[in-house]
Amino acid sequence: MHAVWNSLAHAVSDRLVGFALIGAVDSIGGGVMALTAGPPNASGWPFIIASAALHVAYNLLLLASYQLGEFSQMYPLARGTSPWLVAVISVMVLGNKLPATQLAGILAISGGLIALVLVGGRPRRSDLPALSAAVLTGVMIAAYTVVDGVGVARTPLLAYIGWMFFLQGPPIAVIAVLRRRGGRLGPALRASASAGITGGVISLGAYAIVLWAQTSGALAAIAALRETSIVFGALIGAVFLGERLGPRRVVAAAVVLVGVLLIGVT
C-alpha cells in the first residue's frame, strides 16, 4: 500500500498539487475519525502535534526528492535510511539492546544504501540535492516512527490516528494554493484529482495499519518489516513508471531489504 501511494504521488503531472490532494484526503478521513473517537488523552497531545509536524516535513522532503530524482532510486534510499536509524535510536535513546542480527542488518542496509547512491558511478554535484532530500526524508520517517511508537501507547488508537492525520494535511494544501495562484490551481486539481484522491485513501489506510501494529510495542521490528515496500517500489518504478531498474540497482535494493529483515528479527 505504501509503495502504491508513493508511486501515484510521483507519477502525477503536478506533484505539489498531488501531495496537497493526498493531504486533504488525510485531513478529511482523520477528521471523521477524530469526531468519532473524541479528544485524545492530555498526555497524547504532544506526540500527536509532534508527529503531525514531522509528517509535514516528511511530505515536503519526499515531494522534493520525487521532483529531483527517479522513483526507483529515491524510494529505496528514503525508506532504507529509516530502519537503521530507528534501531540506533532504540539503543542510544531508549536503552534497548542491539542483537548481533540487528547489527548485521544495520551494516547490510548501510552497504545497500551506499550502493544505491553509487549506482551509475560517483554522484555528480547535480545529484546531491536529490540524494540529500531522500536521506533527510528517511530521517523524518525515523523521527515520526519513534514519536508514534511512544504516542500510541498513551492515548486511544483511533483518537491518535484521527487527530494526527487531521492536523498534518492542511499545511501542504495551503502551500499549493499559494504557489498555484493565477488560474493554475483549477487545471492542476482536475489533472491530479484521480491519483491524488486515490493516493490519499491508500495513504490513510496504510499508516493506520502501521500505527495499529505499533500498539504491540515491537517498534524496531515493525519499522523494519514495513520497509519491504522497497521491493514493491523498485518494481513499480520499472514496470509502471518506465524507469530503468538495472541489475546493480536490483542487487542494492535486495541488500537493503535483507538488512531490513535482519533488523526485524527478534
Disulfide bonds with the S-S distance in Angstrom:
none
